[in-house]
Amino acid sequence: MTGAHDYSVPLLGDLHYDCPPIDVFHSDFRRLHAADGMFAKYQSEFESFSSMWGKDGRSAAVVNASGLCRLEDSAFALQLGDLVEGDCESPSLHRRMFDEAFALMKRTYGESLPFVTLAGNHDVRRGADRLGEYDSYRGISAAWHSKELDQEIKGPTFAFRQGPDLWVVADFNRPDPALVERLLVESGPSRHTFFCTHGAVLTNGNRNPRRWFFLGCPQYDASGRRGGGNWFSEERPAVDDARRRIRRLLAGRNAIALTGHSHHLELRDWFGDGGRITEFVMSSVTKTVKGGDLPDAPVVIGDHPKDFGRCRVPPNAATNDLVEALYAEYEPGMRRYYTADAAGHARLRISDESVVAEFFSGGAISPCATFELR
Ligand SMILES: [Fe+2]
């Protein structure tokens, strides 16, 4: 039976939209960074990610299949950041990358379906100083979402309502904890609360530097300088306070977090702070930065709460008291942890009774796995 407030949402993880050959978007990067070695450092990533696109690109097939699986009751389509590869070193090429990616989304889902994206680290990324195309992205995001959602949106952190549900989109690069708190506190009750940000909410799960999860250690400070990303940042106590305050607010609303960045498919179900946060990490990238193929169908790396913070840890990860203290905040409350290598698209089905994520491997049009988020 279909309820009055049931709807679905086509869902994509990171895309890193680009176009082969690499000189289409990275010619200025090549010119500006031939001498400093940065072009050599990133060339294989540009080759790999641009090859996901074009006529026979596997990511092009993933996006196409997501459009084919759009249901009649779709409310909007959602992509979880790193929509584009970035690193153009040219405002006009950066703008063109977004224009092409937005046009692809409109061809995929139809002109009338709103398309929502969020700020990934690549969306604001450019060469040597890594300050990012942040101001450019702010303008692009605000104009795009104001039009798509038909409400005034001023920057990359915002909220909107879909029926009885609250959707909060939060910038992961330069998080604004005060604004996120205000959006959560002032929005009043909701049936479901969805919190969408690029880096994971329940840590990055691999004991690696804090800059890669939401409010671990911001990518950029308030003035736009690149953040420290280490365990000993001067700002860490303040950032930790903000991380815990927002975690408590999310848990109090039994929120569902939708995140990307890791290029892994994950489900984390955490009970703590008097409530629950269920995090679904979506993966749509079909290649590794070095040019290898990621599998379409999930290859399970861990499927037990004790695997959280353990089975994805690289051999050179830091081990110290601060890492252990951070993970001790999350490990006891982790009731479900699933992590897999996979590349595909997903569809959320949302009703009074449940929130379910169906995962489709690669360009498949029938789901191969179902995750019950509520
Ligand atoms: Fe990414």
Residues whose N, C-alpha, C, O or C-beta is under 5 A from the ligand:
A	BS01	LIG	D14 D82 H261
